[in-house]
């Protein structure tokens, strides 16, 4: 082979196998990955609080559900302000703002545990979730901007793989440090009012420890990122878009890949929360698993989700992301339908298996929807984070169907959601984009 042919082959190989991150951004990339793990821990620890607060404050299910309302409400409310911060000051400033706000929220659990007021706990949780919303709105596009656009989806999947690592840590913190130590209801029946107050203080102190620890970790990450110079070449890239003709919202709305991507993310998050929220109920109500053992099936789902994230990250280096997205969406529909029509242990295992298909979806939809948005990426990222609202609304639909028709039949909700996500993947595979943006999404097409 001649020297000229060698030089022609090398650029082609580089184009086919783009770098994961730009030179000099490996350490910043690792630091941002730590953010993904940190907010995963905080998010899944929040799930534990629903039952804990209902037990400590002797409140109704509706009142205890305000925990999730505060969490998702903060995520929805702070996404647009986060986009404004990112657009004005850059992704690094957005990440630091989110870390600082989340740290403050974690530390607010200290006075909340002293005041013994449920409302103050909700305020602390809202501030924590507000910081996590800003952090997620900033960190996801930050990761995308840290390397070539061709490898953006794979890079984001790798970063998102550490989110379930943190999620499992959060579940472990709740299972080991909080739930086993809570005072049993039977022990409270013979207590005096003063003893009940002391018990309440003791139980709330259990919540304080993990959140204070998370706040300290977030503060450490803030320090590591704040004092490191991070220059991202593509943060201000225009990608050839006309930024003067219409406003940001108009451009985003007319971008079908983005518009449908927000809807797909809404459905994906809804399917995820529906599946994980009602896994334990399926085990208990449909299969007859004991209360003590039913939680292990949810833990198995999270572990499967974690392992699958890393497997999918590897496969994204081989296959086009939306091909995998379509395959996983279709597989998820099959699992959900098995859960509906086989109300037994096979159906329960299928419910656990849905996490396999879910593992790929959030970062892949995110990367595909934001691809080629250029300066609109910062507001586009906010819309995709606001789509997390699906996790608050769609479980209500599934819960209503459970009450009306049964637990197994209600899994038709995630089946429909995942089918529509598969349709989004098929849309991307069968459509074309602007020629300047039509770069390979993976090694294979």
Secondary structure, 3 states (H helix, E strand, C coil): CCHHHHHHHHHHHHHHCCCCCCCCCHHHHHHHHHHHHHHHHHHHHHHHHHHHHHHHHCCCHHHHHHHHHHHHHHHHHHHHHHHHHHHHHCHHHHHHHHHHHHHHHHHHHHHHHHHCCHHHHHHHHHHHHHHHHHHHHHHHHHHHHCCCHHHHHHHHHHHHHHHHHHHHHHHHHHHHHHHHHCCCHHHHCCCCHHHHHHHHHHHHHHHHHHHHHHHHHHHHHHHHHHCCCCCCHHHHCCCCCCCCCCCHHHHHHHCHHHHHHHHHHHHHHHHHHHHHHCHHHHHHHHHCCCHHHHHHHHHHHHHHHHHHHHHHHHHCCCCCHHHHHHHHHHHHHHHHHHHHHCCCHHHHHHHHHHHHHHCCHHHHHHHHHHCCCHHHHHHHHHHHHHHHHHHHHHHHHHHHHHHHHCCCHHHHHHHHHHHHHHHHHHHHHHCCCCHHHCCCCCCCC
